[in-house]
Each structure stands twice: as structure tokens, then as C-alpha cells.
């Protein structure tokens, strides 16, 4: 029951951010519960998950984002500076970068 609630909450968040059926969302996460929540949340709304290996370098990650046409990225705070730079300097479709480990005020 709790797992399904988290998956639904995550799916609703994606939907609120404008993610729809067929949209591509990149996940750059280590092994963590949020990976499962995102994966199944995306499946619930018909979006496509684009996994990015957490050990890839900037150039490789940028290439995946460019070629997948992902419009949203979910990652952790430690990778935010790299992805912010990619979003600003590389030709990607990224509209949002969501962080899994940052508490909101």
C-alpha cells in the first residue's frame, strides 16, 4: 500500500510538471527507493524512462540527454551542478531538473 502511494505521488508530480504519455524522462540515480518510485510512476502515466548510469562522465551524460530528447531529469543534489551546466551549454530538451535529496522549505 505504501509503495503504491509513493508511486502515485511521484506520477502526480510528473504530471504536474507537464510530463505526458510518450514523453521521455531521464533518471540519473544510484540504487535508491526513488528510482523505483520514478520508474513505476512514469509507467503509470505512459512516459518513457531513460536511465543514465550514475558513473558516466559529463560528456556521456550530455550525449544521452541530447539523443534521447528527455524533457525532465531526476537526479541527486551532488550531480546538479553538472546537469545545470549541461542544460545551459548543450543542445538538450531539458525543461526541468528534479532533485531527490533536497528538502523544500
N, C-alpha and C positions, 0 to 999 in steps of 0.2 A: 504494500500500500504506500509506504513512504517513498520507495523508488519511483513508482508511477506518479506520485505527486511532484517529485523533483523534475521528472521528465516533462510533465505537463507545464510546470512553471517555466522551465527552460524553453519549451516550444512556444509558449506565450510571449516570452521575452523576444525570441527571434521574430515572431510575427509582428510584435510592436515595433521592431526595428526595420520592418518592411520586407522581411525575408518571406518569399512565397515559393510555391511549387516550382521546381526546376532551378531555383537559384543555387549558387554554389557558395559554401561556407567553409573556410579553411580552419583546421584545428591544429594548433602547434602546442601540444600539451604533453607533459610526462604522464606516466601511469598515475591516474587520479580519478576519483569518482566523477568529476566534472566532464571528463572525456565521455563516459557512458551517458551522462545526462544530455550532453550536446548531441551525441551520435543518435540516440533514440528520439530526442526532441526534434532534430532535423528530419528524421524519418517520418515522424507524425505529421509534419506539415508538407512533406514531399520535397524537401530541399536535399541537395546533394552535398555530402561531406567530402572535403578534400583534406586528407591527412597530410601533415608535414612532420617529418621525423624531427624530433627535438634536438638532434645532434647535427643538423645541417647548418652550413655556414650561410652568411647573408646572401651571397650571390645565388646559391642554390635555392634558398627560400624565396627570393625575389623572382627567380625563373618560374617556380611553381605557381606563385601568385599571378604572374603575368599570363602564363599559358592556361591556367585553369579558369581565369576570369572570375575568381572568387570576389564577392562584394562585401564580405564580412570575414574578419579573422578573430578567433578566440585563442588567447594565449595567456601566459602569466606575466606578472609585472617585470620580471628580470629580462624579458625579451621585448618589452615595449619600446625602448629607445631604438632598437634595430628596426622594428616594424614601422615605427613612426618615420624613420629616415627612408625606408623603402616606399612608404605611402607618399612621401613628399617628392622623392627623386626619381622613382621608377614609374614606368607606364603600367599602373595596375588599375583595377576596377574597385579597389577597396573604398568603401564608404564609412565603415566603422571598424574599430579595433576594440574588442571587449576583453577585459582582464578578469581572470577567475579569482585572484587572490588579493583584491583591493577592497577594503571596506568603504562603503559610502557614508558620508557624514549624516 
